[in-house]
């Protein structure tokens, strides 16, 4: 799929699945806004990798669990690219507990209550 300069915003994009999604989108021609909440170096590394596909890649750090941060992140992507054509919500909490031991009060509330 050739995106021809369309833009995507990927949350949780510094590592693992988010990184792979960014690189796949970049390979398909999407400019990418790479979001992470804490590891700027990882996000910057993904941006460099995405740039090798000839697309524009920006890093926008922030916590998508906070509405005001979501607006700032989206605004930065729109400012950079003029629009966001695709949103990939990959950000997640990673509690240090096995899944079956999680409760709504142990850090998995946002995913457990959906």
Buried (B, 14 or more C-beta within 10 A) or exposed (E): EEBEEBBBBBBBBBBEEBBBBBBBBBBBBBBBBBBBBEEEEBBBBBBEBBBEBEBBBBBBBBBBEEEEBBEBBBEBBBEBBEEBBBEBEBBBBEBEEEEEEBEEEEBBBEEBEE
